[in-house]
Amino acid sequence: QVRLVESGGGLVQAGGSLRLSCAASGNTFSLNAVGWYRRTPGKERELVAGITTGGTTTYVPSVKGRFTISRDTAKNTLYLQMDNLKTEDTAVYYCNRDVRVASRMSPWGQGTQVTVSS
């Protein structure tokens, strides 16, 4: 079973930046399309950024131009660079396979909390 460990969250003021990391115990990031998700209380977990095995990236409109997803397959690590953060980006962030194409998801990690203050 792949184990996913997210890190890098924290408290930041609006307009600031954070870089999230997701370490995988296996080589899931080179073999699968993967992505970053976020969840806020009372809402479904949503996919906000994805990257294919070929390196093609996709973003939801609310983060496009501000977030950048990338991966280091040698380190089995996925990243999310978040710039110009807004209060509405406050959420717990997770990584996993891209739900749009995955036949099954990996077990979810604990996530990393991002809090953006005004």
Backbone torsions as a table, in degrees:
resi	resn	phi	psi	omega
1	GLN	NA	132.5	175.7
2	VAL	-72.1	138.4	175.2
3	ARG	-112.8	129.6	-178.0
4	LEU	-111.8	130.8	-179.5
5	VAL	-129.1	112.1	179.5
6	GLU	-92.6	148.6	178.4
7	SER	-155.3	169.9	174.4
8	GLY	104.3	-4.7	179.2
9	GLY	-71.6	174.8	178.6
10	GLY	167.3	-168.1	178.7
11	LEU	-102.4	128.2	-178.5
12	VAL	-142.8	151.4	177.0
13	GLN	-79.0	155.2	176.1
14	ALA	-55.7	137.5	-175.9
15	GLY	93.2	-11.6	-178.9
16	GLY	-83.9	-174.5	-176.4
17	SER	-132.4	153.4	171.9
18	LEU	-144.2	154.1	174.6
19	ARG	-124.4	116.3	178.6
20	LEU	-92.4	148.7	176.3
21	SER	-127.1	150.5	175.7
22	CYS	-137.3	115.1	179.6
23	ALA	-98.4	132.5	178.7
24	ALA	-110.6	145.5	-179.1
25	SER	-76.4	-18.2	178.6
26	GLY	-125.3	-167.5	-176.5
27	ASN	-96.2	39.6	-176.1
28	THR	-62.9	-29.6	-175.3
29	PHE	-74.8	-20.0	177.1
30	SER	-93.6	-19.2	-175.5
31	LEU	-100.4	-14.7	-173.3
32	ASN	-136.2	153.4	166.6
33	ALA	-71.1	133.3	-175.7
34	VAL	-133.0	171.0	-178.4
35	GLY	-162.3	173.0	173.8
36	TRP	-106.2	136.5	179.6
37	TYR	-120.6	162.1	171.9
38	ARG	-144.0	152.3	-179.7
39	ARG	-138.1	133.4	173.4
40	THR	-114.3	156.5	-178.1
41	PRO	-54.2	131.3	177.3
42	GLY	83.2	0.3	-178.9
43	LYS	-121.4	157.5	174.9
44	GLU	-71.6	151.7	173.1
45	ARG	-66.8	130.5	-177.7
46	GLU	-119.8	144.1	175.2
47	LEU	-79.4	122.8	-178.3
48	VAL	-107.6	-22.9	179.6
49	ALA	-153.4	141.2	179.3
50	GLY	-135.9	156.2	176.2
51	ILE	-141.0	132.0	-178.8
52	THR	-85.5	172.9	177.0
53	THR	-62.9	-26.4	178.6
54	GLY	-86.2	-4.1	176.5
55	GLY	97.0	3.8	177.5
56	THR	-74.2	133.0	-177.1
57	THR	-111.2	149.2	175.8
58	THR	-137.1	151.8	-178.1
59	TYR	-141.4	150.3	170.4
60	VAL	-73.7	153.1	-175.6
61	PRO	-56.6	-32.5	-175.1
62	SER	-68.1	-19.3	-178.8
63	VAL	-116.7	-8.7	-177.4
64	LYS	-60.5	132.6	-178.0
65	GLY	90.1	-12.3	179.5
66	ARG	-116.7	-33.1	-178.6
67	PHE	-106.9	147.0	176.6
68	THR	-134.4	121.8	177.6
69	ILE	-96.3	141.2	177.6
70	SER	-153.7	170.3	-179.8
71	ARG	-147.7	154.9	173.6
72	ASP	-121.8	99.2	-174.6
73	THR	-67.4	-28.1	178.5
74	ALA	-66.1	-31.4	-179.9
75	LYS	-99.6	1.3	-176.5
76	ASN	51.2	46.5	-175.9
77	THR	-130.9	137.8	177.0
78	LEU	-111.6	142.7	-177.9
79	TYR	-125.0	155.8	170.6
80	LEU	-138.8	107.7	174.7
81	GLN	-85.9	123.0	-177.3
82	MET	-118.2	115.4	179.8
83	ASP	-115.9	160.8	179.3
84	ASN	48.5	51.6	-176.3
85	LEU	-64.9	146.2	179.5
86	LYS	-119.3	159.5	-178.5
87	THR	-59.7	-31.0	179.9
88	GLU	-73.3	-4.8	174.2
89	ASP	-83.4	-6.6	178.8
90	THR	-59.9	124.1	-176.0
91	ALA	-178.5	172.0	167.6
92	VAL	-93.9	129.6	-175.5
93	TYR	-106.7	137.9	-178.5
94	TYR	-131.3	158.4	171.5
95	CYS	-119.5	154.9	177.6
96	ASN	-176.5	-179.2	174.1
97	ARG	-62.1	158.1	178.2
98	ASP	-74.9	115.0	-174.2
99	VAL	-63.4	-22.3	-177.2
100	ARG	-70.9	-22.0	-176.5
101	VAL	-129.3	-10.5	-175.1
102	ALA	-75.0	138.4	174.3
103	SER	-76.6	-26.7	174.2
104	ARG	-155.6	155.7	179.6
105	MET	-95.3	154.4	171.4
106	SER	-78.3	161.5	174.9
107	PRO	-59.1	137.3	-177.7
108	TRP	-72.6	143.1	173.5
109	GLY	-81.6	-170.1	-177.5
110	GLN	-81.8	-14.5	-178.5
111	GLY	79.4	170.4	177.0
112	THR	-134.8	131.0	-174.4
113	GLN	-81.4	129.6	172.8
114	VAL	-116.6	123.9	178.8
115	THR	-124.3	122.3	-178.9
116	VAL	-111.9	120.3	-178.5
117	SER	-98.4	152.9	-178.2
118	SER	-87.6	NA	NA
